[in-house]
């Protein structure tokens, strides 16, 4: 199948590099921004001298072969004969959504222990074999994700050995007591590091604000859950959820589809277990009026500012407009937040926004780490940019730049097998239409200024904006009070007087 991926003013014909993306995002992004009379015009000069090419880029999007094995395992195969390599990616439902309320992190613990020994191999033997093959083998279950991800890659000539390793850790983990003790020690140290990171503290506080007491309010394992988890807990979670009926296995590389299908069947045919019914989307806190949560971090030299609203599920038709709006507001170095807070005011090294879309409504978040003395000014600039994208239609050249950057990034992603595989897994996991990625460039290109403004009003909603600021309350408390009601908490989220 083919799709015409349109590039608006295709810039800098260097091959597949980060500088290309920055150029494609447009040297003119934001140049025609409307300004309030009290706000000086940008001092950044945009020369618009990049060489341009208005040719239409034709992209051949591969159609994956999707087969279901007799045991219920869904296998997605994409042939790619450019290099003699192979990559496997497995998604197993339900990920963190399956964590029991009294044991946050259980999905993460289970995934983390897969490489620490099986019934046939010790952790040292697994590591040695992976190294000898020059391969990769990883497993994780990220907080907020509705699946556990297990991946392996290497040379196509080693596909049998790689699948044997992957199948062994997925089907036969031992969860040995001595390995679990070492794993807990590492997790405790990692948690201490996270708790010293203001960005993590902001994320943790924000999830509590948005998701209340639901499992999604947890951003990492707790000290209590690390201490409490046992090998029996890991085995129970594994036996309940690690089944072929809950699993997608995507493969891309230098193989013939029928040969790879037979090889996968050889290593996974004995795996049994029906699929579970999809979990109901987790409950979330009802949308609240705007407020500020200040996480007190005494003597901090920076303030980590985070602003968020509830966003959308992955299947929501607003996805395209939200993506374009986000690109304009905080999607990269060409975005309004970056240009305002960094380039024009020198408050930060970078200001960005992003959004998540899962089987449940995710969140839209903007953030920046700023110098403590400019906390007030930074809050003012965030608020200004949020109001502007709500109140003023985006100029056509800025809209074109944003759409072009997204389409260009998508086109470049087709050259990266891992991202291509991730795309087809999304189609299966979220139940997107089979031709979703064929139509994606045209749908991004069709987003207009009115849709961008409508998305801003819904998802950059100042009336319900939840702010989290991590910093020294003695230095920033009064400044934050200018922008709304402030609640002070400590790093554990407990209210402070």
Secondary structure, 3 states (H helix, E strand, C coil): CEEEECCCCEECCCCCCHHHHHHHCCCCCCCCCCCCCCCCCCCCCCCCCCCEECCCEEEECCCCEEEECCCCCEEEEEECCCCCEEEEEEEECCHHHHCCCCCCCHHHHHHHHHHHCECCCCHHHHHHHHHHHCCEEEEECCCCCCCEEEEEEEEHHHHHHHHHHHHHHHHCECCCHHHHHHHHHHHHHHHHHHHCCHHHHHHHHHHHHHHCCCHHHCCCCCHHHHHHCCHHHHHHHHHHHCCHHHEEEEEEECCCHHHHHHHHHHHHCCCCCCCCCCCCCCCCCCCCCCEEEEEECCCCCEEEEEEEEECEECCCCCHHHHHHHHHHHHCCCCCHHHHHHHHHCCCEEEEEEEECEECCCCEEEEEEEEEHHHHHHHHHHHHHHHHHHHHCCCCHHHHHHHHHHHHHHHHHHCCCHHHHHHHHHHHHHHCCCCCHHHHHHHHHHCCCHHHHHHHHHHHCCCCCCEEEEEECHHHHHHHHHCCCCEEEECCCCCECC
